[in-house]
């Protein structure tokens, strides 16, 4: 047995044996790979004046895939060994059958380095992290006597992946992640409201635990809570809506982004199916998915099939020009992979997923966009939402929104929901601000039971004719 091991996993499986079994599994297939992963993560939560959670998780394993046509055979194991890989080979080959496929070309290598290899968990001691959370709690409580509860969370992880191709090519990526969240609850005259603020990305904890950073996060969480404390019931009806920049791009992500993923369009289940080259949004609307932005939460040097991430234009000046593709769907659709083949872990198969999805800036001054709103809602914060990919219909709840009359921002509103459909909303964009911003690094995306980190962004927008659900008719 060769001494060439898959480091840094320190297993007894050597590269030559792994390659031989991978070739056996993918003989006669169209595609396939051996995906190896090691992940370590830590979460510390301080809630109601005490340490509530302190967890550490470590996992490793492999996933073996063989693809033939539209079928994929996949087997995974937490045991990285020759015995486990031999068992997986038998399962993966079930998709290949009698073979006859032509193995796809190996992805082109990249020398890009979008983030550090450093372990973010090692940048502060366990005691130091607890002290930071305790300081956040005390600081937030001291900001306002109406604060009755504070929650603060620090999370960090390091994911290491190796991807072995049937031609013997070995690719690797080390992906750090860190995040800080602060939530406060305020009470006045028997009424309680909450506010939260968070940030993170593919970088260390150093920046997040700096006092200047977490103090700003605590102040922002308090500001949102106090805004909601003064909120009045939201109006209801069809009206124009102005969306703030940055995090409100989550609506773009859900209502449009998922509909532009390759698998939905190959199967013709997306509201955007068959519309390539056609106008799907108002003039001036340009939407990108870009996994190459340094240190961003949704960025990846290579995707989970080994394809380098890309800066992919999806909608250009209102015209649909591209979909996000993994290798299998790209081959079946006769196009190139775009670096969007992602998976939650070694226990999952890759599929087309977003990275950092955002709309480019326009020319309008954001203040002028709000001033042009006669009677509507100005929404700057969003919570959860639901989207039907087949028709693009969405429902989103606002966490911070204001009523606007004759261009003047009025009282904050509570209980507002935005209802519409993605394709129609894109065509009804009436103004695009010059203030494009990305979210602070807090996004997660779910699809088919898999969760991956993502980024979103947009400039200030005015969208005409959205249905606002509220408590005032």
N, C-alpha and C positions, 0 to 999 in steps of 0.2 A: 504493500500500500504506500502511496506517495505521502510525503510529509507536507505537501502543499495544502494547507487547510484554509477554510473560509474564515479568515480573521475579520473582525475581532471576536467572533462567536466562540472560538476555542473548542470546536467540536472534533469528533473523530472522523468526520466526513471529509475526505480529501477532494480536491477539485477534479482530478482525473476520473474518479469513480462517479462523482456527481454528473460530469459531462457525459460519460458513457450512458448512464441511466436516462438522462434528459434526451439524448439522441434516440434511445430506444422508445421513449414515450412519444416522441414527436415524429418518428419515421412515417413518411407519407402524409403528414399534416401540413396545413397552410401556415401555421404559426404556433408559438409556444415558448415558454420560458420557465426557469426555476427562480422563484422569488424568495429570498431569505430576509428575515427581519429580526432585529432586536430592538425592544422599546423599553424605556424606563421613564416613569412619571411620578410626580409628587404633587399633592394638593394639601394645602393648609388653609383652614377656614376658622375665622374668629367671629363669633356670633354672640350677641347679647352679653358682652363683657367677658367672655371666656373662650378658650380654644375648644372648638366644637368638633373639628375633624383634622386628623393628621394621617394621611394615607400615602403609602409608597407602593408602586406596582412595577413589576418587572416581568416581561414576557419575551419569548422568542420562538421562532418556528419557520416553516417554509410552506410555500404553495407551489404546486406543480401543475402547469396547464398545457394542454394540447388542443389546438383549434382546427377544425375541419369544416369549411363552409360556415353555416350559421350556428354550428354546434361546438360547445367547448366542454372538454372533460377536465375536471378540476379536483385535486385532492390536496389536503393540507394536514400538517401535523405539528405539534409542539415539540416533538423529538426530532432533532436534526441528526439523523444517522443513516447509514447505508440500508439498514433493515426497513426503516420507515419510508425511505425514498423508493425502495423496490416495491413496497406495497402501493405507494402512490402511483408508480409507473403503470401498474396494472389497471388502476381506476382511470387515469388520464387517457389511456389508449382506447378506452371504450368509445370515445368520441371520434377516433380516427377511422375505425372500421378497417376496410380493405385498403385504405390509403388512397393514393392517386393525387394528393395535393402537391403544390409547389411551395416550398418554404419561402416566406416573405423575407425581404432583405432586412438585415440587422439595422437598427437605428444608427444614425450618424452620431459619433461621439461629440461631446462638447467640453470645452475647457472653462466654461462659465463657472463662477463661484458667487452665488447670490447671498450667502449667509455664512456665518462662522460655524466651525465644527465644535466649538467649545460647549461643554455641558452647562446649561444654565442653572441646573440644580446645585452645582458646585460653587457658584459665585457668592453664596452667603451660607453661613452655618445654619443648622436647624434652630438653634437658640436665637440667632440674629433675625431669622424670618419671623419667629414668634414675637420678638420684640418690635419688629416693624408693624405687624398687625395690631399689636397692643397700642402702639403709638397712633396708628390710623384711627382706632376706636376712640381713644381719648380725645384726639384732635377734632373728630367729627362731632362728638358730643359737646365739646366746648364751643363750637361755632354758633349754636343757637339753643336756647333753653327748651325749644319745642321738639328737639330731637329726643325720641324715646327708645330708639333701637338702631344699632349699627351692625352691619355685616361686612366683613372684608375677607377676600380670598386671594391667595397667591397660588398659582399653578405653573408648573414647568415640566418639560419633558424633552427627551432626546430619542429620536428614531434613527436607526442605522439600517440601511437596506443594501443588499447585493442582488443583482439581476444577471443570471447566467443564460446566455443564448445558445441555441443548438450549434452555431458555428464556433463556439468556444469563447466568444467575447464576454468579458465580465465587466459590468458597470456597477458603480456604487454611489451612494449619496448619504450624507449625515445631516439630519434635519432637526435643529433646535426649535423650541417653542416656549414662550412664556406669556403669562397673562396676569393682570391685576384687576379685581372687581371690588367696587365699594358701593354698598346700598345703605340708605338711611330711611327711617320711618319717622315722620313728624306728626305731632298731634296738637290740635287747637280746638277748643270748645267741643270736645268729644269727637271730632272728625280726624281721621288718620289718612295720610297719603304717603306714598313711597316715591323714591327717586334713586336712580343708579347710574354709575359711570364705570367704564372699563376701558382697558387698552392692552395691547400686546403685539406680538409678532414673532418672527423667526430671529430672535435676538435674546440676549441674556436678561437676567433679573436686575442687573445693576441699575439700568435706567428706570425701571419700574419702582424700585425700592428707595430711590433718591427722595428725600423729604419734599423737595419742590414738586416732584411729580405726583406723589400720592396726596399731598395737600390740595393740589389742583383738582384731583379726582374726587376728593371728599367734598370740596366746595361745589363742584358741578352736580354731584348727587344731591346735595342739600338744595341747590338752586332749583332743580327739577321737582323735588318734593314740595318745596314751597310754592312753586308755580301751580302744581296740582291741588294744593291746599286752597287756592283761590279760584279754582276752575268752576265754571258753571256748566250745566248740562249742554251737550253738543246739539246743534241744530240738525235737522234731517232733511234730505231732499237732494235733487240733482243740482250741482253747482260747480263752479270752477274751483280748482285747488292749486295752491302753490306748495311745492315740496322743497324743503331745505336741502342744502348740499351735504355730501358725505354719507352718513348712515342711512338716510332715506333711500339710497340706492338699493337697499334690500328689496324694495318693491320691483325695481328693474330686474334684479337677480331672479326673483321668483316668477314674476309675471311674464318675463321675456326670456331670460337666460336659460331656464330649463327647456323651454320650447325650441331652443337653438342647439341642443345637444344631439349628436349624430344618430344615436340609436332611435330616438323618438321619430326622427325624420326618415330614417331608412324604413321603419315600420309604418310610416305615414299615420302616426297617431298624434302628431303635434299640430297645433293651430298654424304653424309656419311651414308645414309640409308642402312641397311642390311650388314654393314661392321664390325660389332662387332667382335673383336678377330682377325681382319685382319690388315695387315700393311697398314697404311694410311700416314705415314711420314717416313723420313729418320731415320736410326738408331741413337740413341742419343737424339731424340726429345721427350721430356716429357712436356706435357701441363696440367696445373691444373686450376681449378676454386676454389678460396679460399675466402670465406666470413668471415673468422675468424681472419683476420689480424687486430690487434688493430688500431683504429683511421683512417683506410683507407676509402677513399671515397665510395668504393663499398661494404664495410663490413656491415653486419647486424647480430645482436645477434640472432634474429629469423627472418624467412622470413614472408611474409604477410599472411601465413596460420598457423603460429605458430610453424613450423618445425625449429629446431636449424640449423643455417648455418653450412656448412661443408667445409672441405678441400678435394675436390673431384678431383681425378686423371682422366683425360679424355683420354689422349694419353700417354702411357708408353713405352719409348724406341721405339717409332714409331708405336706401336700397339694400336688400338682403344680399350679402356677398359671401357668407361663409357659415359653416357649422363647426362646432367643437367635436373633434374626433379622437377615438382611440384607434388601435391598429385594426381590430376586427371589423368595425363598422366602416372605417375608411376604405379598407380593401373591398368590402361588399358594395360600397357606393362608388368605387373607382376614383377615389381622391387620396390625398396624402394625409397621414396622421398629423395632428396639430399639437401633440404633447399634452393631451387632456385625458389620457388613460389613467384613472386613479382608483385606488382601493383603500378601504378603511384599515386593513391589516393583511397579514399573510393568510388569514382564514377567509378572505373574500376575493372574488374575481374582479378584475378591472373593468371599468365602464366609462363612457364619456362623462366627465364632470367639469364644472367650472373651476377656475383658479381665482384670479382677481378680475371681476367683471364690472365695467364702469362705462359711463357715457362721457364723451369729450365735452369740453366747455364750449359755450357759444359766445356771443358778443354782448349780450344784454347785462346792464347793471342790476344786481339782485334787488336793490332798493326800488328801482323802476318797475321790476316785475311785480313786487308786492303792491306798489302804488297803483298799478293797472288793474288790480283785483277789486272789482266792484262789490261783490257780495259772495263770500266764500270762506274757505278754511286755509290757514297757513300751517302746514304740518312739518315739524322738524324732528320728531322722534317716533319710532315705530317699535311695536312689540311683535307678537306672533301673527302669523297669517296662513292662509290656505290658498292653494292654486290648483285648478284642474288643467293639466297639461293639454288635454285634447281640444279645449276651446279657449284656454288662456284666462278663464274667469278667476278673479281673485277677491279675497276679503282680507283686509289688514286692519289691525287695531293701532290707534295712535297713542303713544305715551306722553307726547307733548304737542299740543296744537292750539291754535288761536283763531278766534273769529275775526274776519276782516270785513269792514264796511267802508265803501268809498275810498279804498286804498289805505285805510288806517287800521293798524293792528289793535284789536280790542282785547277783550277778556280771554284768558285761557279757557279751553273747553275740555270737558271730561266725557269719556265714553264714545268718542268719535271712531267710526270705522269707515274705511274707504272700500268701495265696491265697484268693480268694473271688469274689463277684460283687457289683457295685455296688448293684443294687436290694435284694438280700438284706442286704447290710451296712448299708444305710441303715435298714432295718426292725429291725435287731438292735442299734441304738444304745441303750445302757442308761443312760448318764449323759453330761451335757454340762456342761463346766466354764464358769466365769465369766471365763475368761482368754483370750478370743479375741485372736489376734495374726496379723498378716500376715507373709509371708515377708520375708527381708531384701532382696529385689529381685534375684533371680538366675534367674528362670524363663524358659524358652523352650518353646514348644509347636509340635509338628509335626502337620500334617494335609494329606493329599493332596500331599505333597512341598513344602509351604510352611511356613516357620518365622516365628513372630511372638513378640515379648516378651509375657509374661503375669505376673500375680501370683496367689498363692494364699493361703489362710489358714483357720484354724479354731481353736476352743478345744480344750482337752484333752477327749478322748472315750474312753468305754469301748464297745467293740464285742464282742458275744458271738459265740462259735462260728466264728471264723475259722480256717482251716487254716494252721498255721505249718510251713513247710518248713525243716528243719535237718539236722543230722548225728547227732542222738540220737533213737532210736526210743522 
